Structures are given as C-alpha cells and as structure tokens.
Amino acid sequence: MNRSEMDISTLSALAEPSRMNIVQLLRDGPLTVGEIADRLGIRQPQASKHLKVLSDSGIVEVQAEANRRFYRLRSEPFQAMDLWVKSFRHIMEERMDNLDNYLRELQNKKKT
C-alpha cells in the first residue's frame, strides 16, 4: 500500500488531542455537537470547529434528524489506516525473528 491510498489528512486530523478525544467518544455511537461539547468540557463552537476538520477529512459524517445533527464515525478512513499499519507488520516480524535468533546464539554460546 502506498502513501496515496491512506489519506494523510486522516492522520493530520487525528494528531490534535481534542479531535482524537471526539473520535474516541464517537466510537460508542453518534452524538450531537452539544453532547460532545458537554462530555469534553469544551464550548460548542470549539467542538464544531473540530468536527468540521474531522468531517472535511472524511473521518465523521453528519446526519440530520429533525432539528438535530448527529455526528458518527465513518469506517473507511479507519480501514485504510488499518491496512496501512498492517503493511509494516512484516518489518516488525522480521526484527523480532532477528532478535530471537540473536538471543538463541547468545544462549548457545553460554552453554558451550
């Protein structure tokens, strides 16, 4: 997977702690901007600003129900991020294998 397959705006949006907190809240289900602001102890305009960034990056979507707007997580950015992270797994597995081999060599040297 190359860099263009995982939108860099996803990581950029999640790099801000308040936006990460919003994403963690939305993991449990949709919330209104007022509910998000209340749970995070921030003002509604601040929450709206962060939700706009999350929406522009494709992380959240908005659904209007009567006079309320509910924000919910979209799965696609997280699936792309998961695939991107998995693409590095072979590197870590190779490093762990090398460490295992090195430790075995050290143990064998101690025995002899």
Protein Blocks (a to p, Z undefined) as FASTA:
>chain_A
ZZklpcfklmmmmmpmklmmmmmmmmnoccdfklmmmmnopafklmmmmmmmmmmnomac
cddehjbccddddfklmmmmmmmmmmmmmmmmmmmmmmmmmmmmmmmmmmZZ
